[in-house]
Amino acid sequence: VAGLSLEAAAADYGEAPAPSPPHDHFFCVSPDAPTNPVLYWMGGFDAAATRFDLATASGPHRLDLGDVLYAPNLMTDAQGRHVLWGWLQERRGVGSYDYAGCMAVPRLLTRTPAGRLHQEPLPEVSNLRTSVSWAAQGVRIAPEVATPVERVASPRLDLTLVLDRGDAVAAGVLVRSWAAGGEGSAAIVVDWEAGVLEAVFEGGGDGGAGQRRVGGPVALGPPGAPVTLRLLLDHSACEVYLGSGEVLSTRVYRGSPPPGADAGVDLVSYGGSATALHVEAHEMGTMAPAAAPAPAAVALPVALPRAAYEPIAAGAPVAERVS
């Protein structure tokens, strides 16, 4: 259980006026069972009584629209920012891997003027971008035709996509699978008609048939407003941030890329054509510091005083081993 007071985000999302009293505090609960979603409320806090006003709060809401985030923790950093850290679980069968999940990227938490939670990657995450990148504007995304993301080939990507709906029902990014035994491809899409952000997995996952879907409702803004989607992909770990503040985290087990493969990421549209007003993709490096070179081995003479050590004579009692 965690709670804190959130600063208002600078952006105006065209929402209704803020509630009175203001919903300026964040209260979060992570159930014991990691298969349950992490929930939060936005509301007021009585400092004198040290009590969050749950009765008048907005919620419960899902902190993450995906299926792997668990046990988030909150901190206030040296700059006064509210930062959330979370754990991304595995979705593979126990015993099929030799490690247990990984940390999500740190999230910056603020609130909209109307008191809604807004999440985005901490700005420092962009420092992991390398010089290998690709950008384009005004890319038409034809329906049911994959438009490859070009010039990047790493399994670690930071991709930003600004979408104009056009006449599409849904549009977004297709993450292609490289392994026949993997979960298969996953389409990460904004569905304007349903008002949701979701990941749709080919093959159902875990060897099942059909399609498995994870996601939930999002604030898409007024009709015709562009939607900004940021995808952070690190091998199987997939985190999707919308400009409106929602997040979807999941796993896409697509295997290892064959030699010479591209990034395996396409722009896609369904039910009509959409336009990528802006798209940019960056290969990402690691936050781990480079290993220092090992010092050269130097042979040093060792001289022990005779009084400190004597060879043990055969058959000598143990007590005689120390002079």
C-alpha positions in Angstrom: 0.0 0.0 0.0 1.4 3.4 -0.9 0.2 7.0 -1.2 1.5 10.4 -1.9 0.5 13.9 -3.1 0.9 14.5 -6.8 1.8 17.7 -8.6 -0.5 18.8 -11.5 0.8 18.0 -15.0 1.5 21.0 -17.1 -0.5 19.7 -20.1 -4.2 20.5 -20.6 -6.2 17.5 -21.6 -9.5 19.2 -22.2 -11.1 17.5 -19.2 -13.9 18.5 -16.9 -13.1 20.9 -14.1 -11.2 19.5 -11.1 -13.3 18.0 -8.3 -13.7 19.9 -5.0 -12.0 19.0 -2.7 -9.2 18.3 -5.2 -8.1 14.7 -6.0 -4.4 15.5 -5.4 -3.4 12.4 -3.6 -2.6 8.9 -5.0 -3.4 5.7 -3.0 -2.3 2.4 -4.5 -2.8 -1.3 -3.5 -1.0 -4.3 -4.9 -2.9 -7.5 -4.0 -0.9 -10.4 -2.6 -1.8 -12.6 -5.6 0.4 -11.3 -8.5 -2.3 -12.4 -10.9 -4.6 -9.6 -9.6 -4.3 -6.1 -11.1 -2.7 -3.3 -9.1 -5.4 -0.8 -8.2 -5.3 2.9 -7.3 -7.5 5.8 -6.2 -7.2 9.6 -6.6 -8.6 11.6 -3.7 -8.1 13.9 -0.8 -6.0 13.4 2.3 -6.7 14.7 5.8 -3.3 15.5 7.2 -4.5 16.1 10.7 -6.2 12.7 10.8 -3.5 11.1 8.6 -6.3 9.6 6.5 -7.0 9.2 2.8 -10.7 10.0 2.0 -11.6 6.8 0.2 -15.3 7.6 0.3 -15.0 10.6 -2.0 -12.0 9.3 -4.0 -12.1 8.4 -7.7 -11.4 4.7 -8.2 -10.5 1.9 -8.1 -8.6 2.2 -11.3 -6.1 -0.2 -12.8 -2.5 1.2 -12.5 -1.5 -0.8 -15.6 -3.7 -2.1 -18.4 -1.4 -5.1 -19.0 -0.9 -8.4 -17.3 2.6 -8.4 -15.8 3.1 -5.4 -13.5 3.3 -6.3 -9.8 4.5 -4.8 -6.4 5.1 -1.2 -7.4 7.0 1.1 -5.0 7.0 4.8 -4.7 9.8 7.3 -4.0 10.3 11.0 -4.1 13.7 11.8 -5.7 16.1 14.6 -5.0 14.3 16.8 -7.5 11.0 16.4 -5.7 9.5 14.1 -8.4 7.3 11.2 -7.6 8.7 8.1 -9.2 7.1 4.6 -9.4 9.1 1.4 -9.8 7.4 -1.9 -10.7 8.2 -5.5 -11.3 7.4 -7.2 -14.7 6.6 -10.8 -14.1 7.1 -13.7 -16.5 4.2 -15.3 -18.4 6.0 -18.5 -19.4 5.6 -21.7 -17.5 7.7 -22.1 -14.4 10.9 -24.0 -15.1 11.2 -22.7 -18.7 13.6 -19.9 -17.7 16.5 -19.3 -15.4 15.6 -15.8 -14.2 12.4 -14.3 -12.7 11.3 -11.2 -14.4 12.8 -7.7 -14.5 12.2 -4.2 -13.4 10.0 -1.9 -15.4 11.4 1.5 -16.4 10.8 4.1 -13.7 7.6 6.1 -14.1 7.0 9.8 -13.4 3.7 10.3 -11.7 1.7 13.5 -12.0 -2.0 14.4 -12.2 -4.1 16.1 -14.8 -5.9 19.3 -14.0 -9.1 17.2 -13.5 -7.3 15.0 -11.0 -6.6 12.0 -13.2 -3.4 10.1 -12.8 -0.8 10.7 -15.5 2.2 8.3 -16.0 5.2 8.6 -18.3 8.7 7.3 -18.4 11.2 9.2 -16.4 12.9 11.7 -18.8 16.3 10.1 -18.1 15.2 6.9 -19.9 15.8 8.8 -23.1 19.5 8.9 -22.3 19.7 5.2 -23.2 19.0 6.0 -26.8 22.0 5.3 -29.1 22.9 7.1 -32.3 21.2 4.4 -34.4 17.7 5.7 -35.2 15.0 6.4 -37.8 12.4 9.1 -38.1 9.7 9.9 -40.6 6.6 12.2 -41.0 3.3 11.7 -42.7 3.6 8.0 -43.2 0.3 6.5 -44.6 -0.5 3.2 -42.9 -2.7 1.1 -45.3 -5.2 -1.2 -43.8 -4.0 -4.7 -43.1 -0.6 -4.0 -44.7 2.5 -4.0 -42.5 4.7 -0.9 -42.8 8.2 -1.8 -41.5 10.1 0.4 -39.0 13.4 1.0 -40.8 17.1 1.3 -40.0 16.9 -0.2 -36.5 17.6 -3.9 -35.7 18.1 -4.1 -32.0 15.7 -6.1 -29.7 15.9 -3.0 -27.4 13.9 -0.2 -28.9 12.4 3.2 -27.9 9.6 4.0 -30.5 7.4 7.1 -30.5 4.3 7.2 -32.8 1.9 10.1 -33.3 -1.3 8.7 -34.9 -4.0 10.4 -36.9 -7.0 8.0 -37.0 -8.1 8.8 -40.6 -10.9 6.2 -41.3 -9.2 3.4 -39.3 -10.9 1.5 -36.5 -7.6 0.7 -34.8 -3.9 1.4 -35.5 -0.6 1.0 -33.8 2.5 -1.3 -33.8 2.9 -5.0 -34.7 5.7 -6.8 -32.9 6.6 -9.8 -35.0 7.6 -13.2 -33.7 10.9 -14.9 -34.7 10.2 -18.2 -33.1 7.6 -20.8 -34.2 7.4 -22.0 -30.6 7.0 -18.5 -29.2 3.8 -16.8 -28.3 3.6 -15.3 -31.8 3.2 -11.8 -33.0 1.5 -9.1 -30.9 -0.4 -6.1 -32.2 -0.3 -3.1 -29.8 -3.2 -0.9 -31.0 -5.4 2.0 -30.1 -9.0 1.1 -30.9 -10.9 4.3 -31.4 -14.3 2.7 -31.6 -13.9 0.7 -28.4 -11.9 3.5 -26.7 -9.2 1.1 -25.5 -5.5 0.4 -25.7 -4.8 -3.3 -26.1 -2.3 -5.9 -27.0 -3.7 -8.7 -29.2 -1.5 -11.9 -29.3 -1.6 -14.2 -32.3 -2.1 -17.8 -31.3 -3.5 -17.1 -27.8 -0.2 -17.6 -26.0 1.0 -20.5 -23.9 0.3 -22.9 -26.8 -3.4 -22.0 -26.9 -5.5 -21.3 -29.9 -7.2 -18.1 -31.0 -6.3 -14.6 -29.8 -5.4 -13.5 -26.3 -6.1 -9.8 -25.5 -5.0 -7.6 -22.7 -5.8 -3.9 -22.3 -8.4 -1.4 -21.1 -10.1 1.9 -21.5 -8.1 5.1 -22.2 -8.7 8.8 -22.5 -8.4 9.5 -26.3 -9.4 13.1 -26.2 -11.9 14.9 -28.6 -12.7 13.3 -32.0 -9.9 13.9 -34.5 -7.2 14.5 -31.9 -3.9 12.8 -32.6 -2.9 10.0 -30.2 0.8 9.6 -29.1 2.0 6.2 -28.3 5.5 5.4 -26.9 6.7 1.8 -27.0 9.7 0.6 -24.9 10.7 -2.9 -26.0 13.5 -4.8 -24.2 13.6 -8.3 -25.6 10.3 -9.8 -24.2 9.5 -6.9 -21.9 7.1 -4.5 -23.6 5.8 -1.2 -22.0 3.4 1.1 -23.9 2.7 4.6 -22.7 0.0 6.8 -24.1 0.3 10.6 -24.2 -2.9 10.7 -22.1 -1.1 9.0 -19.3 -2.2 5.3 -19.4 0.3 2.4 -19.5 0.1 -1.2 -20.7 2.9 -3.6 -19.8 3.1 -7.2 -21.1 5.5 -9.8 -22.4 6.0 -10.8 -26.0 8.0 -13.9 -26.3 9.2 -13.8 -29.9 12.5 -15.7 -29.7 15.9 -14.5 -31.0 16.3 -12.7 -34.3 18.1 -14.6 -37.1 21.3 -13.1 -38.5 20.6 -10.0 -40.5 17.0 -9.5 -39.2 15.4 -6.1 -38.8 13.8 -5.0 -35.6 10.7 -7.0 -36.3 8.4 -4.0 -35.7 5.8 -2.7 -38.2 3.2 0.1 -38.2 -0.3 -1.4 -38.8 -3.9 -0.2 -39.3 -7.2 -2.1 -39.3 -10.5 -1.3 -40.8 -9.2 1.7 -42.8 -6.1 3.9 -43.3 -4.3 5.8 -40.5 -1.4 8.2 -40.8 1.8 8.4 -38.7 2.1 12.1 -38.3 5.5 11.5 -36.7 7.4 8.3 -36.0 10.8 7.8 -34.6 12.6 4.7 -33.4 15.9 4.5 -31.4 18.0 1.5 -30.6 18.6 1.5 -26.8 21.8 0.8 -24.9 22.2 -0.4 -21.4 22.3 1.5 -18.1 24.9 -0.8 -16.7 28.3 0.8 -16.5 31.0 -0.5 -18.7 33.2 -3.1 -16.9 36.6 -1.8 -15.9 39.5 -3.7 -17.5 41.0 -6.3 -15.2 44.4 -5.3 -13.8 47.4 -7.0 -15.2 48.6 -10.0 -13.2 51.8 -9.3 -11.3 53.8 -12.1 -9.6 54.9 -11.0 -6.2 57.5 -12.8 -4.1 56.1 -14.1 -0.8 58.4 -14.4 2.2 57.0 -15.8 5.4 59.0 -15.5 8.6 60.3 -18.9 9.7 58.6 -18.5 13.1 55.2 -18.2 11.4 55.2 -21.5 9.6 57.0 -24.8 9.9 56.4 -27.9 7.7 54.3 -30.5 9.5 56.4 -33.6 10.2 54.7 -36.9 9.3 52.8 -38.3 12.3 53.1 -35.1 14.4 50.2 -34.3 16.7 47.8 -31.6 15.6 48.8 -29.4 18.5 52.3 -29.2 17.1 51.1 -27.6 13.8 51.3 -24.1 15.3 54.8 -23.0 16.5 
